[in-house]
Amino acid sequence: MPALEQSHQKAVRAGDALTASYALRHLCMADHKAGRLGRARERLEESTHLRRKIGFLPGVAANLIGLAHLTAAEGHRDEALALLDEATSLATPTPAPTHGILRHVEEARAQL
């Protein structure tokens, strides 16, 4: 966690939103694993905001899958499905590398 926190801080100081978004995504995963779901959600939402801001739509779609898992874990299945619908719509019009994202969307949808 300290290395990821430091990476995030340096990216913010440098104005590197993409790197900051990746650091936040990984910090989210660490928080999730430690059972800090609220903090995990905050970090992933911030990462998603940064990715939207810079137009990194495949990254937004990937984050929405994670947000759907967190939302479902909080007992909000319909909201989780809506997040997966948005992830699908963001990943569909983009080039081939997003096929992996679409596969993850369908896997997440099947788990709900």
Steps between C-alpha positions, in 0.01 A plus 500: 500500500770760577648467152158538340418800719831657402438426132160666524641808674779540245260458209268766643790741551618438144149544358501144364135402528542163330771381739300638793197303380701177486643557849150563634367187331770289666447672834133412462590135455715507814219665697249247369722210600536653849122530533488879471220506243406865551857618449537263203191654340630855558831422333342322205249781449784753501697286253193479278452877516861556390464250215181669377671838520783391269276296270643158589174316435634141510641584843166645608329179385748286694443708814123475463533122523678540833239750618228251402663234719520743793142613445375142489692421820308784662174332395408729210463255213300728268755780535780249433326385182464862387875550547565190289265632231701823490828304485363305204395815317842658554693191390287405199586781255874485568766283328574131557703527824175564688374148428664402828299770676178372344587148615551631855167684483321179408680305773402764757141502375484120538623527860224744594 
